[in-house]
Amino acid sequence: MTPQLSWYLALSAMLFTIGVVGVLIKRNVISMFMCIELMLNAVNLTFVAFSSFFHDVSGQLFVFIVMTVAAAEAAVGLGIIITIFRNRESLDVDDASVLKL
């Protein structure tokens, strides 16, 4: 018995929902950043599921590009988070909302 497309889409929807709820509820920048990455991975799972269902590699190629951009985004995002922590000594979103040095 092989998994159906709907199972992958349901898992992707659950992961994306967890990510959205995490971004809305969490106040820590690192936790929010991880939830955004979780949302990106949920979308990647959807692309791969549809690519496999339609027997087309274009979805998998798009996932490769998205993962490359996400890696660059993670490097830049972590650099910004480290800079905010060094200046504010806190990773709370409310402390960094003004962004005045």
RAPE-V363599 format. One record per residue. N is the residue number from 1. RES is the residue in one small letter. PHI is phi in radians with two decimals (999 if undefined). PSI is psi in degrees with one decimal (* if undefined). D_LAST is the distance of its C-alpha to the last C-alpha in Angstrom with 1 decimal. Layout:
BEGIN
[[N | RES | PHI | PSI | D_LAST] [N | RES | PHI | PSI | D_LAST]]
END
This chain:
BEGIN
[[1 | m | 999 | 119.7 | 58.2] [2 | t | -1.71 | 149.1 | 55.1] [3 | p | -1.12 | 142.2 | 52.0] [4 | q | -1.54 | 165.6 | 51.9] [5 | l | -1.07 | -37.3 | 49.2] [6 | s | -1.11 | -30.8 | 48.6] [7 | w | -1.16 | -43.3 | 47.7] [8 | y | -1.13 | -40.7 | 44.9] [9 | l | -1.18 | -36.2 | 43.7] [10 | a | -1.17 | -42.3 | 43.7] [11 | l | -1.10 | -41.6 | 41.8] [12 | s | -1.11 | -41.2 | 39.2] [13 | a | -1.13 | -39.8 | 38.9] [14 | m | -1.14 | -44.1 | 38.5] [15 | l | -1.10 | -41.8 | 35.8] [16 | f | -1.14 | -39.7 | 33.9] [17 | t | -1.13 | -41.7 | 34.3] [18 | i | -1.06 | -40.9 | 33.0] [19 | g | -1.12 | -44.0 | 29.9] [20 | v | -1.13 | -44.4 | 29.4] [21 | v | -1.10 | -39.7 | 30.0] [22 | g | -1.11 | -40.5 | 27.6] [23 | v | -1.16 | -38.7 | 24.7] [24 | l | -1.31 | -30.4 | 25.6] [25 | i | -1.66 | -42.3 | 26.1] [26 | k | -1.18 | 147.1 | 23.7] [27 | r | -1.94 | -6.8 | 20.4] [28 | n | -1.59 | 134.3 | 19.5] [29 | v | -1.13 | -39.4 | 17.7] [30 | i | -1.11 | -43.5 | 20.3] [31 | s | -1.12 | -40.6 | 23.1] [32 | m | -1.13 | -39.2 | 22.1] [33 | f | -1.11 | -41.5 | 21.8] [34 | m | -1.17 | -35.0 | 25.3] [35 | c | -1.20 | -35.6 | 26.7] [36 | i | -1.15 | -40.4 | 25.7] [37 | e | -1.13 | -36.0 | 27.5] [38 | l | -1.11 | -39.1 | 30.4] [39 | m | -1.14 | -40.5 | 30.6] [40 | l | -1.09 | -41.2 | 30.7] [41 | n | -1.19 | -32.0 | 33.5] [42 | a | -1.13 | -41.1 | 35.4] [43 | v | -1.18 | -38.4 | 35.5] [44 | n | -1.09 | -39.2 | 36.6] [45 | l | -1.08 | -38.7 | 39.4] [46 | t | -1.12 | -43.7 | 40.6] [47 | f | -1.05 | -44.6 | 40.7] [48 | v | -1.18 | -38.7 | 42.7] [49 | a | -1.11 | -46.2 | 45.0] [50 | f | -1.18 | -36.1 | 45.9] [51 | s | -1.09 | -41.6 | 46.3] [52 | s | -1.22 | -37.3 | 48.7] [53 | f | -1.17 | -40.6 | 50.5] [54 | f | -1.61 | 2.1 | 51.1] [55 | h | 0.94 | 50.3 | 51.8] [56 | d | -2.34 | 136.3 | 49.3] [57 | v | -1.56 | -3.7 | 46.8] [58 | s | -1.13 | -34.1 | 44.5] [59 | g | -1.14 | -38.5 | 42.5] [60 | q | -1.22 | -34.8 | 42.2] [61 | l | -1.16 | -38.7 | 41.0] [62 | f | -1.13 | -37.5 | 38.4] [63 | v | -1.10 | -40.4 | 37.2] [64 | f | -1.05 | -42.7 | 37.0] [65 | i | -1.16 | -42.8 | 34.7] [66 | v | -1.11 | -39.9 | 32.5] [67 | m | -1.16 | -35.3 | 32.3] [68 | t | -1.14 | -45.1 | 31.3] [69 | v | -1.16 | -37.2 | 28.5] [70 | a | -1.14 | -35.8 | 27.4] [71 | a | -1.15 | -41.6 | 27.3] [72 | a | -1.16 | -39.4 | 25.0] [73 | e | -1.13 | -37.4 | 22.8] [74 | a | -1.15 | -40.2 | 22.8] [75 | a | -1.14 | -46.0 | 21.7] [76 | v | -1.19 | -42.5 | 18.8] [77 | g | -1.09 | -43.4 | 17.9] [78 | l | -1.16 | -34.5 | 18.1] [79 | g | -1.08 | -43.0 | 15.9] [80 | i | -1.15 | -41.3 | 13.1] [81 | i | -1.11 | -40.9 | 13.9] [82 | i | -1.13 | -40.1 | 14.0] [83 | t | -1.12 | -43.0 | 10.6] [84 | i | -1.10 | -41.4 | 9.2] [85 | f | -1.14 | -38.8 | 11.7] [86 | r | -1.16 | -35.3 | 10.9] [87 | n | -1.45 | -38.7 | 7.3] [88 | r | -1.75 | -19.6 | 8.7] [89 | e | 1.00 | 32.6 | 12.3] [90 | s | -2.72 | 147.8 | 13.6] [91 | l | -1.91 | 17.9 | 14.9] [92 | d | -1.33 | 137.0 | 15.7] [93 | v | -1.15 | -36.3 | 15.1] [94 | d | -1.13 | -31.0 | 14.7] [95 | d | -1.30 | -28.0 | 11.6] [96 | a | -1.72 | 5.3 | 9.9] [97 | s | -1.23 | -26.5 | 11.4] [98 | v | -1.41 | -38.5 | 8.9] [99 | l | 1.00 | 34.6 | 6.3] [100 | k | -1.74 | 128.3 | 3.8] [101 | l | -1.64 | * | 0.0]]
END
